[in-house]
Amino acid sequence: MYAIVGEAALLCDNFCHQISESLMLPIFSLFWRIAQLKGGPEHLPASNFLLVMITSLNIAVSFIISVSIGTQPAATVATTILTNLAAQALIIYGLLALVGKGARLTQTLTAYFGCDLLLNLVIGCCIALMRILGVDFMTTLALVIFFWSILVFGYILHKAMEIHMAMSVALAFLLTLITVALGQLAVGQT
């Protein structure tokens, strides 16, 4: 008779949805290629487990960065982040369904949230560098990341929806405005 966990050292081996470290590096490499507009969401595995992992990491990194540089209470930051991600997921689902590409949802969201995670990591590294060097280029950093993210998110929508790049960048810009507004409304800020 077998126990659920035969040995404590094998605890992780008992989970059926395990993604090895050797697989995570290529996945982050794919996010980097998407952020450079060289790859698309179609190159990512259509894995709900991977989507949950990437989304959870994105939430954690966004929360840590926001709390470390902002003045808002942690509950407000968490509510804003969760509202933004939920609104993005729902709007992307609607857009994909509208063009008959609903089957691409998992890969599209994984690419979207994975690239957002990557951009958040860049922001975190730049903030750490600013603190070490005693300089402040936060406004420039925010503008560069904002425009880069709109371009990357537009590219992801372009690949997933098979629409013109100009249209998808416009959609990404509107998506960003709507989700930021919803996040602010969720915490009572106008």
C-alpha positions in Angstrom: 0.0 0.0 0.0 1.3 3.4 -1.0 1.1 6.6 1.0 0.3 9.9 -0.6 3.8 11.0 0.3 6.2 8.1 0.6 9.2 10.3 1.5 9.3 14.0 2.4 11.9 14.6 -0.2 9.5 13.4 -2.9 6.7 15.7 -1.9 6.8 17.7 -5.1 6.8 14.5 -7.2 3.3 13.8 -6.0 1.8 16.8 -7.8 0.6 15.9 -11.3 1.0 19.4 -12.7 4.7 20.0 -12.1 6.7 22.3 -14.4 10.4 21.6 -14.2 13.0 24.4 -13.8 14.4 23.3 -17.2 11.1 24.2 -18.8 10.6 27.6 -17.0 13.7 29.2 -18.5 12.6 28.6 -22.1 9.1 29.9 -21.2 10.6 33.1 -19.8 12.8 33.2 -23.0 9.5 33.0 -25.0 8.1 36.0 -23.0 11.3 37.9 -23.7 10.9 37.1 -27.5 7.3 38.3 -27.4 8.3 41.5 -25.6 10.8 42.0 -28.4 8.0 41.4 -31.0 9.8 38.3 -32.3 7.5 35.6 -31.1 3.8 35.2 -30.4 1.4 33.5 -27.9 1.1 30.6 -30.3 4.5 29.4 -29.2 3.5 29.1 -25.6 1.9 25.8 -24.2 -1.8 25.9 -23.8 -1.6 25.1 -20.1 -4.1 26.3 -17.5 -1.6 25.4 -14.8 1.1 27.6 -16.5 -1.5 30.4 -16.7 -2.2 30.1 -13.0 1.5 30.1 -12.1 2.3 33.1 -14.3 -0.7 35.0 -13.1 0.2 34.3 -9.4 3.8 35.4 -10.0 2.6 38.5 -11.8 0.3 39.4 -8.9 3.1 38.8 -6.3 5.7 40.9 -8.2 3.2 43.7 -9.0 2.1 43.8 -5.3 5.7 43.9 -4.0 6.7 46.6 -6.4 3.6 48.7 -5.8 3.8 48.5 -2.1 7.5 49.3 -2.1 7.2 52.5 -4.2 3.6 53.6 -3.4 1.8 55.2 -0.5 -1.4 53.2 -0.8 -2.4 50.6 1.8 -1.7 47.0 0.9 -5.4 46.1 0.7 -5.9 48.9 -1.8 -2.9 47.8 -3.9 -4.1 44.2 -3.9 -7.7 45.2 -4.9 -6.4 47.3 -7.7 -4.1 44.6 -9.1 -6.8 41.9 -8.9 -9.4 44.1 -10.5 -7.0 45.1 -13.3 -6.1 41.5 -14.1 -9.7 40.2 -13.9 -10.9 43.0 -16.2 -8.0 42.3 -18.7 -8.9 38.6 -18.8 -12.6 39.3 -19.3 -12.0 41.9 -22.0 -9.5 39.7 -23.8 -11.9 36.8 -23.6 -14.6 39.0 -25.2 -12.3 40.2 -27.9 -11.2 36.7 -28.8 -14.8 35.4 -28.8 -15.8 38.4 -31.0 -13.4 37.3 -33.7 -14.0 33.6 -33.2 -10.7 32.8 -31.7 -11.8 31.8 -28.2 -9.7 28.6 -28.2 -6.6 30.9 -28.0 -7.6 32.4 -24.6 -5.2 30.4 -22.4 -2.1 31.1 -24.6 -3.1 34.7 -25.1 -3.6 35.3 -21.4 -0.4 33.5 -20.5 1.5 35.7 -23.0 -0.2 38.8 -21.8 0.3 38.2 -18.1 3.8 36.7 -18.7 5.0 39.8 -20.6 3.4 42.0 -17.9 5.4 40.0 -15.3 8.6 40.5 -17.3 7.9 44.2 -17.6 7.3 44.3 -13.8 10.6 42.6 -13.2 12.3 45.2 -15.4 10.6 47.9 -13.4 11.7 46.3 -10.1 15.3 46.0 -11.3 15.3 49.7 -12.4 13.9 50.8 -9.1 16.6 48.9 -7.2 19.2 50.4 -9.5 17.8 53.9 -8.9 18.0 53.4 -5.1 21.6 52.0 -5.3 22.8 54.9 -7.5 20.7 57.6 -5.7 19.2 58.8 -8.9 15.5 59.2 -9.9 14.4 58.5 -13.5 11.0 57.2 -12.4 9.0 59.4 -14.8 11.2 58.4 -17.8 11.0 54.7 -16.8 7.2 54.9 -16.4 6.8 56.4 -19.9 9.1 53.9 -21.5 7.5 50.9 -19.9 4.0 52.3 -20.6 4.6 52.7 -24.3 6.6 49.4 -24.5 3.8 47.6 -22.8 1.1 49.0 -25.1 3.2 47.9 -28.1 3.8 44.4 -26.6 0.2 43.9 -25.6 -1.0 45.2 -29.0 1.4 42.7 -30.6 0.0 39.8 -28.5 -3.6 40.8 -29.6 -2.4 41.2 -33.2 -1.1 37.6 -33.2 -4.0 36.1 -31.2 -6.9 37.9 -33.0 -5.2 38.0 -36.5 -6.0 41.7 -36.9 -3.9 44.6 -38.2 -1.2 45.8 -35.8 -2.5 49.4 -35.7 -5.9 48.1 -34.6 -4.5 45.8 -32.0 -2.2 48.6 -30.5 -5.3 50.8 -30.3 -7.2 48.0 -28.6 -4.3 47.5 -26.2 -4.3 51.2 -25.4 -8.1 51.2 -24.7 -7.8 48.0 -22.7 -5.1 49.6 -20.5 -7.2 52.8 -20.0 -10.4 50.8 -19.2 -8.6 48.4 -16.7 -6.8 51.2 -14.9 -10.1 53.1 -14.6 -11.9 50.0 -13.3 -9.0 49.4 -10.8 -9.3 52.9 -9.5 -13.1 52.6 -9.3 -12.8 49.3 -7.3 -10.9 51.1 -4.6 -13.1 54.2 -4.6 -10.7 56.6 -6.4 -11.8 58.7 -9.2 
